């Protein structure tokens, strides 16, 4: 990947990416009080059901859409970079795809790829909703909050631009790293098994209690961005990423305030008087 970009540009891009990662690490969302609240295990089942429906709409339903958009839009590397330059990025994105789609490292009994779409992360999340007793009618009829819709739409609007979708995916992976372990603990506190399924495959690779690689996928996305960047895009990409972090902070603030009975969730398309 480095060989596809002039050395001085790679080093300049790498320095920018490192500074962007530092900005994310110090963003208020990384120390959001919602993390401690979820870890405390004090939220009731109804509050957690709502949080899961909100989270489902904001990111779970569309995460693989964004990955596939990034794979397609890597074509924007050419003709600026030499032919075939997009394949290194597509290779790394595919590792994320395989994880999301239910593949697992190793070979099956027939010496073929090991995995099953039943292990794909989105269906595993649906299984969590089953455990919470959320019916299919409740899922299909759920009206998300405005902030949940805005978070989702912000990522969806990036699909046509390779830089945009890549940096937002990297930021989304960081959000998953921050909140998935806390959501796991809040779910465990309600007597729901989290030793397998969705929460078992989300978190960081160093966690011995899970089979998760979100940190690896995030690092891959930052490498992909390093290859793709040009200096004229630095400011725009940084502003886009920071805005996404701002939206995630607003999302979790809305969830916490609603869970604690301090504020309603304002539903998409509704006025404040109709919020619940």
C-alpha positions in Angstrom: 0.0 0.0 0.0 2.8 2.4 0.9 4.5 1.6 -2.4 1.5 3.1 -4.3 2.0 6.6 -2.9 5.1 8.8 -3.0 7.0 8.5 0.3 6.7 12.1 1.2 3.0 12.1 0.7 2.6 8.9 2.7 4.5 10.4 5.6 2.5 13.6 5.4 -0.8 11.7 5.3 0.3 9.5 8.2 1.0 12.5 10.3 -2.4 13.9 9.5 -4.2 10.6 10.3 -2.3 10.4 13.6 -3.4 13.9 14.5 -7.0 13.1 13.6 -6.9 10.0 15.8 -5.7 12.1 18.6 -8.6 14.5 18.2 -11.0 11.6 18.3 -9.3 10.2 21.5 -9.9 13.5 23.2 -13.4 14.1 21.9 -16.1 14.2 24.6 -17.8 11.1 23.2 -14.8 9.0 24.4 -15.6 9.9 28.0 -19.4 10.1 27.7 -21.2 9.4 31.0 -23.3 6.9 29.2 -20.4 4.5 29.2 -20.2 4.4 33.0 -24.0 4.3 33.3 -24.2 1.2 31.0 -21.3 -0.4 32.9 -23.1 0.1 36.2 -25.8 -2.3 35.1 -28.5 -0.1 36.6 -30.7 0.5 33.5 -33.9 -1.4 33.3 -35.0 -3.7 30.5 -37.4 -1.2 28.9 -34.7 1.5 28.7 -32.3 -1.1 27.2 -34.8 -2.2 24.6 -35.2 1.4 23.4 -31.4 1.9 23.3 -31.0 -1.2 21.2 -33.7 -0.2 18.8 -32.1 3.3 18.5 -28.6 1.8 18.0 -30.0 -0.7 15.5 -31.3 2.2 13.3 -28.3 4.4 13.8 -25.5 2.0 12.8 -26.2 -1.8 13.0 -28.5 -2.0 10.0 -26.2 0.0 7.6 -22.7 -0.9 8.7 -22.1 -3.4 6.0 -23.7 -1.1 3.5 -21.0 1.4 4.3 -18.2 -1.2 4.1 -19.4 -2.3 0.6 -19.7 1.4 -0.5 -16.1 1.9 0.6 -15.0 -1.2 -1.4 -16.8 0.1 -4.5 -15.6 3.7 -4.2 -11.9 2.6 -3.8 -12.1 2.8 -7.6 -11.7 6.6 -7.0 -8.0 5.9 -6.3 -7.5 5.3 -10.0 -6.3 6.9 -12.2 -4.6 9.1 -9.6 -2.6 6.1 -8.4 -1.3 3.3 -10.6 -3.6 0.5 -11.8 -4.4 -2.1 -9.1 -3.8 0.3 -6.2 -7.3 -0.1 -5.0 -6.8 -3.8 -4.4 -4.8 -3.4 -1.2 -7.6 -1.3 0.3 -10.2 -3.8 -0.9 -8.2 -6.6 0.7 -8.3 -4.9 4.1 -11.9 -4.0 3.9 -12.7 -7.6 2.9 -11.2 -8.7 6.3 -13.8 -6.5 7.9 -16.5 -7.8 5.6 -15.7 -11.4 6.4 -16.0 -10.8 10.1 -19.3 -8.9 9.6 -20.7 -11.6 7.2 -20.1 -14.5 9.6 -16.9 -16.0 8.3 -14.4 -17.2 10.9 -10.7 -17.9 10.7 -9.7 -21.5 9.7 -11.1 -24.3 7.5 -14.2 -26.4 8.0 -14.3 -30.2 7.9 -14.2 -30.1 4.1 -11.1 -27.9 4.0 -13.2 -24.9 2.8 -13.9 -21.5 4.3 -15.3 -21.7 7.8 -18.4 -19.6 8.7 -22.1 -19.2 8.4 -24.3 -16.2 7.7 -26.1 -17.0 10.9 -23.0 -15.7 12.6 -23.2 -12.4 10.7 -23.2 -9.5 13.1 -26.5 -8.0 12.0 -28.5 -11.2 12.6 -26.7 -11.7 15.9 -27.9 -8.2 16.9 -31.4 -9.3 16.0 -30.9 -12.3 18.3 -30.2 -9.8 21.1 -33.5 -8.1 20.4 -35.1 -11.6 20.7 -33.5 -12.0 24.1 -35.0 -8.6 25.1 -38.4 -9.7 24.0 -38.7 -7.2 21.1 -41.3 -8.5 18.6 -40.9 -8.2 14.8 -43.9 -5.9 14.8 -42.2 -3.6 17.4 -39.0 -3.6 15.2 -40.7 -2.8 12.0 -43.0 -0.3 13.5 -40.4 1.5 15.6 -40.0 5.2 14.8 -36.4 6.2 15.6 -35.5 9.4 17.3 -34.4 12.4 15.2 -30.8 12.0 16.4 -30.7 8.3 15.6 -31.9 9.2 12.1 -29.4 12.0 11.7 -26.5 9.7 12.7 -27.6 7.1 10.2 -28.2 9.6 7.4 -24.8 11.2 8.0 -23.0 7.9 7.2 -25.4 7.1 4.3 -24.7 10.4 2.6 -21.0 9.5 2.5 -21.3 6.4 0.3 -20.4 8.2 -2.9 -17.1 9.5 -1.7 -14.2 7.2 -0.8 -12.5 9.5 1.7 -15.7 10.3 3.4 -17.0 6.8 3.9 -13.6 5.5 5.0 -13.0 8.1 7.7 -16.6 7.8 9.0 -16.2 4.0 9.2 -13.0 4.4 11.1 -14.7 6.7 13.6 -17.7 4.3 13.8 -15.3 1.5 14.7 -14.0 3.6 17.6 -17.5 4.2 18.7 -18.2 0.5 18.7 -15.0 -0.1 20.7 -16.2 2.4 23.3 -19.8 1.4 23.7 -20.1 -2.3 22.9 -18.4 -3.5 26.0 -20.6 -1.2 28.1 -23.7 -2.4 26.3 -22.6 -5.9 26.9 -22.3 -5.3 30.7 -25.7 -3.6 30.8 -27.2 -6.5 29.0 -25.5 -9.1 31.2 -26.9 -7.3 34.3 -30.4 -8.1 33.1 -29.6 -11.8 33.0 -29.1 -12.1 29.3 -26.3 -14.4 28.1 -23.6 -12.4 26.5 -20.9 -15.1 26.4 -21.8 -15.8 22.7 -23.4 -13.9 19.9 -23.3 -10.2 19.1 -21.5 -9.0 22.2 -19.0 -11.8 22.0 -17.8 -10.5 18.6 -17.6 -6.8 19.5 -14.8 -5.1 21.3 -11.0 -5.2 21.1 -8.7 -8.1 20.1 -6.9 -7.9 23.5 -10.1 -8.8 25.4 -9.8 -12.4 26.4 -13.6 -12.6 27.2 -14.6 -11.9 23.6 -13.7 -12.9 20.0 -13.6 -9.3 18.7 -11.3 -7.4 16.3 -12.8 -4.0 16.0 -9.5 -2.4 16.9 -7.8 -4.3 14.1 -10.5 -3.2 11.6 -10.2 0.4 12.8 -6.4 0.4 12.3 -6.9 -1.0 8.8 -9.3 1.8 7.9 -6.8 4.4 9.0 -4.2 2.8 6.8 -6.7 2.8 3.9 -7.3 6.5 4.5 -3.5 7.2 4.6 -3.2 5.8 1.1 -6.2 7.7 -0.2 -5.6 11.2 1.2 -4.3 14.3 -0.5 -3.4 17.4 1.5 -6.1 19.6 0.0 -8.7 17.3 1.6 -7.3 17.4 5.2 -9.5 20.1 6.6 -12.7 18.8 5.0 -12.1 15.3 6.2 -11.3 16.4 9.7 -14.4 18.5 9.9 -16.5 15.6 8.6 -15.1 13.2 11.1 -15.4 15.6 14.1 -19.0 16.3 13.1 -19.8 12.6 13.2 -18.3 12.3 16.6 -20.4 15.3 17.7 -23.5 13.5 16.4 -22.6 10.3 18.3 -22.2 12.3 21.5 -25.6 13.8 21.0 -27.0 10.3 20.3 -25.7 8.9 23.6 -26.8 12.0 25.5 -30.3 11.6 24.2 -30.3 7.9 25.2 -29.1 8.6 28.7 -31.5 11.4 29.3 -34.4 9.3 28.1 -33.3 6.3 30.1 -33.1 8.4 33.3 -36.5 10.0 32.6 -34.9 13.5 32.2 -35.9 14.2 28.6 -38.1 12.6 25.9 -36.7 11.1 22.7 -37.9 13.4 19.9 -39.1 11.1 17.2 -38.2 11.5 13.6 -41.0 13.6 11.9 -42.6 14.5 15.2 -42.8 17.7 17.3 -41.6 17.9 20.8 -45.1 17.5 22.1 -45.4 14.1 20.4 -42.0 12.9 21.8 -42.0 9.9 24.1 
